[in-house]
Amino acid sequence: MSNPLDALVGLLALEPLEQNLFRGASQDLGLPQLFGGQVLGQALSAASQTVLPKRQAHSLHGYFLRPGDPHNPVVYQVDAVRDGSSFATRRVTAIQKGRPIFFCSASFHEEESSIEHQTDMPEVPTPETLADSARLVRFDSHPIEFLLAGEESQTGQPAHKRVWFRLAGELPDDPALHRHLLAYSSDFNLLTTALVPHGLDYRDPKLQIASLDHALWFHHDVRVNDWLLYHMESPWAGGGRGFTRGSIYDRHGRLVASSAQEGLTRLRVTTKD
């Protein structure tokens, strides 16, 4: 594994403190608060360590309660709510400085065969077509890569984004690890889709933006170190909140996950003296 990817895998591994109690280091991405994807990935990792390996996460629903501190570790308390014949349910609370900053419920399921259908992947240029263009975006000392897979919608039009992404480097063939990393990655770009039709940038000083909740459904095993297409849209914003949802496809057009998020999109009104 490359060093940045190795560091991210280590970030999601967690330190067991006691039965159903774990501690995770924090990552400073230069944001005003802890990156929400970190607690999503770590909370899912904590829950996964308390279920049978043959049961993989199929859904996660969480609420962000307080801004996290990127300079302090996070403690994860797992409540083993239920272990059924084929499903298991866990509730996880993320704690910093003695107070909960996030909680979620996660459900795990043994693999089954049944009816199948999915929506088609949008037609977009392949990652190979786009890789040599200026559309490739990387963060310093971070393994995630993004490729803009088409123009964003314009101001006043329905809000959407289409982004190829991957975690660059080698990873072990561990389905649970790839789910944890997908949960981490699913928080990038999603909420900011609600800003697109208004011509706003998330760094605008007049804007107060923060994730309020996050839901993620895993439909198939996934390889996050190969390109995945994140098709995001925002059907509604109002009352200081924006709602977004996403579909994640692998390069072969298979729908591997779906997401939804509501966030604070409060535009501060300035008055002149």
C-alpha positions in Angstrom: 0.0 0.0 0.0 1.2 3.6 -0.6 2.0 5.6 2.5 -1.1 7.9 2.4 -3.4 4.9 1.8 -1.7 2.9 4.5 -2.2 5.8 6.9 -6.0 6.0 6.0 -6.4 2.2 6.5 -4.7 2.6 9.9 -7.0 5.5 10.7 -10.0 3.2 10.2 -8.6 0.2 12.0 -9.3 1.5 15.6 -7.8 0.5 18.9 -9.9 -1.8 21.1 -10.2 -0.4 24.6 -12.7 -2.8 26.1 -15.5 -5.0 24.8 -17.6 -3.0 22.4 -15.4 0.1 23.0 -12.8 1.5 20.5 -10.6 4.5 20.0 -9.7 6.1 16.7 -7.1 8.7 15.9 -8.2 11.9 14.1 -7.2 13.4 10.7 -6.8 17.1 10.1 -7.9 17.9 6.5 -7.7 21.7 7.0 -11.4 22.0 7.6 -12.9 24.0 10.5 -14.1 20.8 12.1 -13.5 17.0 11.9 -14.3 15.6 8.5 -17.6 13.8 8.7 -16.4 10.9 6.5 -13.9 10.0 9.2 -16.5 9.3 11.8 -18.7 7.5 9.3 -15.8 5.2 8.4 -14.6 4.7 11.9 -18.1 4.1 13.3 -18.8 1.5 10.7 -15.4 -0.1 11.5 -16.2 -0.2 15.2 -19.6 -1.9 14.5 -18.1 -4.4 12.0 -15.6 -5.6 14.6 -18.6 -6.8 16.8 -20.4 -9.0 14.2 -19.6 -12.3 12.5 -17.3 -11.8 9.5 -19.8 -13.5 7.1 -22.2 -10.6 7.8 -21.4 -7.5 5.8 -22.8 -4.0 6.3 -25.7 -3.2 4.0 -26.9 0.1 5.5 -25.8 2.9 7.8 -27.9 5.8 9.1 -26.2 8.5 11.2 -26.6 12.0 12.7 -23.9 14.5 13.2 -24.6 16.1 16.6 -21.6 18.5 17.3 -18.5 19.6 15.4 -15.6 17.2 16.0 -12.1 18.3 16.9 -9.6 17.1 14.3 -6.8 17.3 16.9 -8.3 14.8 19.4 -9.1 11.1 19.2 -12.6 9.8 19.0 -14.0 7.0 21.2 -16.7 4.7 19.7 -19.2 2.9 22.0 -21.0 0.0 20.2 -24.4 -1.3 21.4 -25.1 -4.8 20.1 -28.8 -4.2 19.6 -29.7 -7.5 17.9 -28.2 -10.7 16.4 -30.8 -12.5 14.3 -30.6 -15.6 12.1 -29.3 -13.6 9.1 -29.2 -9.9 10.2 -27.4 -8.0 12.9 -28.0 -4.5 14.1 -25.6 -2.2 15.9 -25.8 1.3 17.4 -22.6 3.3 17.6 -22.0 6.6 19.5 -18.9 8.6 18.7 -17.6 10.6 21.8 -15.1 13.4 22.1 -14.4 15.3 25.4 -17.1 13.3 27.2 -19.9 14.3 24.8 -21.4 12.5 21.7 -20.6 14.1 18.4 -22.2 11.5 16.2 -24.4 8.4 16.5 -25.5 5.9 13.9 -27.3 2.6 13.4 -25.8 0.0 11.1 -27.3 -3.2 9.8 -25.4 -6.3 8.6 -26.7 -9.2 6.5 -25.4 -12.5 5.2 -25.3 -12.8 1.4 -28.4 -14.1 -0.3 -29.7 -14.6 -3.8 -33.0 -13.1 -4.8 -34.7 -10.8 -7.3 -32.4 -8.1 -8.8 -32.7 -4.8 -10.7 -31.0 -1.4 -10.8 -31.0 2.0 -12.5 -28.6 2.4 -15.3 -25.4 4.3 -14.9 -25.4 7.7 -16.6 -23.3 7.9 -19.8 -20.1 9.7 -19.0 -16.5 9.6 -20.3 -14.4 6.8 -18.9 -11.7 7.5 -16.3 -9.0 6.7 -18.9 -10.4 9.3 -21.2 -10.4 12.0 -18.5 -7.2 11.0 -16.7 -4.8 13.2 -18.8 -7.0 16.3 -18.6 -7.1 19.0 -15.9 -10.1 17.3 -14.4 -7.9 15.2 -12.0 -8.0 16.5 -8.5 -5.7 15.3 -5.7 -5.3 16.4 -2.1 -1.8 16.8 -0.7 -0.7 13.7 1.2 -4.1 12.1 0.7 -4.8 8.9 -1.3 -8.2 9.9 -2.8 -8.3 11.1 -6.4 -11.3 12.7 -8.2 -12.1 13.1 -11.9 -14.8 15.5 -12.9 -17.0 13.3 -15.2 -18.9 16.1 -17.0 -19.8 19.7 -16.3 -21.8 20.6 -13.2 -25.3 22.0 -13.7 -25.4 25.7 -14.1 -26.9 28.4 -11.8 -30.7 28.1 -11.8 -30.7 24.5 -13.2 -31.4 21.3 -11.4 -28.4 20.4 -9.2 -26.2 17.5 -10.1 -22.5 16.4 -10.0 -20.8 13.4 -11.6 -17.4 12.5 -10.2 -15.2 9.5 -10.7 -13.1 8.7 -7.5 -10.8 6.1 -6.2 -8.3 5.5 -3.4 -5.0 5.2 -5.2 -2.8 2.3 -4.1 -3.0 -1.4 -3.3 -5.5 -2.8 -0.8 -6.1 -6.2 0.6 -9.1 -8.2 -0.6 -11.2 -7.5 2.5 -14.9 -6.6 1.8 -15.4 -5.0 5.2 -12.3 -2.7 4.8 -13.6 -1.6 1.3 -17.0 -0.7 2.9 -15.3 1.3 5.6 -13.3 3.2 3.0 -16.4 3.8 0.9 -18.3 5.2 3.9 -15.3 7.5 4.4 -15.3 8.6 0.8 -19.1 9.0 0.4 -19.0 12.3 2.4 -16.9 14.1 -0.2 -18.8 16.3 -2.7 -22.3 15.2 -1.6 -23.6 18.2 0.4 -22.0 20.8 -1.9 -24.2 19.5 -4.7 -27.0 21.6 -3.1 -24.9 24.8 -3.7 -24.5 24.3 -7.5 -27.8 25.9 -8.7 -27.1 28.9 -6.5 -23.6 29.6 -7.7 -22.1 29.3 -4.2 -18.8 27.9 -3.1 -18.5 26.0 0.2 -15.7 28.3 1.2 -17.9 31.4 0.8 -17.6 33.3 4.2 -21.3 34.1 4.0 -22.2 30.4 4.0 -22.5 28.2 7.1 -22.4 24.6 5.8 -22.3 21.3 7.8 -23.6 17.8 7.5 -26.6 17.0 9.6 -27.1 13.4 8.8 -25.9 10.7 6.4 -27.3 7.5 5.1 -25.5 4.9 3.0 -26.7 1.6 1.5 -24.2 -1.0 0.3 -25.6 -3.1 -2.6 -22.6 -5.1 -3.6 -19.0 -5.8 -2.6 -16.8 -3.0 -4.0 -13.2 -2.2 -4.7 -12.5 1.4 -3.7 -9.0 1.4 -5.3 -10.6 1.1 -8.7 -12.6 4.0 -10.2 -16.2 4.5 -9.0 -18.7 7.0 -10.4 -20.5 9.1 -7.9 -23.7 10.5 -9.5 -25.1 13.2 -7.1 -28.2 15.3 -7.2 -30.0 17.7 -4.9 -33.8 17.7 -5.5 -34.5 20.3 -2.8 -33.0 23.1 -0.6 -34.8 25.4 1.7 -35.2 26.7 5.3 -31.4 26.7 5.7 -31.0 23.1 4.7 -30.1 21.2 1.6 -31.0 17.6 0.7 -28.8 15.5 -1.6 -28.6 11.9 -2.7 -26.1 9.9 -4.7 -25.7 6.7 -6.7 -22.3 5.0 -6.8 -21.4 2.8 -9.7 -18.4 0.7 -10.5 -16.6 1.1 -13.9 -18.8 -1.8 -15.3 -22.0 0.1 -14.6 -23.1 -1.9 -11.5 -24.8 0.1 -8.8 -22.7 -0.7 -5.7 -24.1 1.8 -3.2 -26.6 4.6 -2.7 -26.4 7.6 -0.3 -28.5 10.4 1.0 -27.7 13.4 3.1 -29.2 16.6 4.6 -27.0 19.4 5.7 -27.0 23.0 7.0 -26.8 25.4 4.1 -27.4 28.7 6.0 -26.7 31.8 4.1 -25.9 34.7 6.5 -27.6 37.9 5.5 -25.3 40.9 5.8 -26.8 44.4 6.4 -25.1 47.7 5.6 -24.9 50.4 8.3 
